[in-house]
Amino acid sequence: MVATTTHFTKQKAPCGRTADGDHHVEGDDDGFAYDDFKYACGCHEIQHVYHDGTTRFRTIRHDGKVLKDERSGEHETFEA
């Protein structure tokens, strides 16, 4: 499994603020992948792909409000 974390500066966070943060990526050759953004303001963007092909996409504002929560493979989608 390979994992990489890089720092970024001045990108637009889900709350609309411009913030620094970290971009974390990890995965393997079998289809598992994490692609996560964590912003200094506290916002998060999460994209996970699992070995069975299911996916999870979440966007969480710094105050904890879930802006997006999508799952495939479970045939379920929730939009806040």
C-alpha positions in Angstrom: 0.0 0.0 0.0 1.3 3.4 -0.9 0.4 6.5 1.1 1.3 10.2 0.4 0.4 13.4 2.3 1.1 16.7 0.7 0.4 20.2 2.1 -1.4 22.8 0.0 -2.0 26.5 0.4 -4.9 28.8 -0.3 -7.5 26.5 -1.7 -11.3 27.0 -1.4 -12.7 24.8 1.4 -16.3 23.5 1.3 -17.4 26.4 3.6 -16.2 28.9 1.0 -13.2 30.1 3.0 -9.7 30.0 1.5 -7.6 27.8 3.6 -4.4 25.8 3.8 -4.5 22.0 4.4 -3.3 18.5 3.7 -4.2 16.1 0.8 -3.8 12.5 1.8 -3.8 9.7 -0.9 -3.3 6.0 -0.3 -4.2 2.9 -2.2 -3.2 -0.5 -3.4 -3.2 -2.5 -6.7 -6.4 -4.2 -5.7 -8.7 -1.2 -6.1 -8.6 0.3 -2.6 -8.1 4.1 -2.6 -8.4 7.0 -0.1 -8.3 10.6 -1.4 -8.9 12.9 1.5 -8.6 16.7 1.9 -8.4 18.3 5.4 -8.5 22.1 5.5 -7.1 24.3 8.3 -10.6 25.7 8.9 -11.8 22.1 9.9 -13.6 21.2 6.7 -13.1 17.7 5.2 -13.6 16.2 1.7 -13.4 12.4 1.7 -13.4 10.0 -1.3 -12.9 6.3 -0.6 -13.1 3.4 -3.1 -13.1 0.0 -1.5 -11.9 -3.4 -2.9 -15.4 -4.5 -3.8 -15.9 -1.4 -6.0 -18.2 0.5 -3.6 -17.5 4.2 -3.1 -18.0 6.8 -0.4 -17.9 10.6 -1.0 -18.4 12.9 1.9 -18.1 16.6 2.3 -18.1 17.9 5.9 -18.1 21.6 6.8 -15.9 22.8 9.7 -19.0 23.1 12.0 -19.8 19.4 11.5 -22.6 19.9 8.9 -22.5 17.1 6.3 -22.9 18.8 2.9 -22.6 15.6 0.9 -22.8 11.9 1.8 -22.9 9.6 -1.2 -22.4 5.9 -1.3 -22.5 3.6 -4.3 -22.8 -0.1 -4.2 -25.3 0.2 -1.3 -27.8 1.9 -3.7 -28.2 4.8 -1.3 -27.5 8.5 -1.7 -28.1 11.3 0.8 -27.7 15.0 -0.1 -27.8 17.5 2.7 
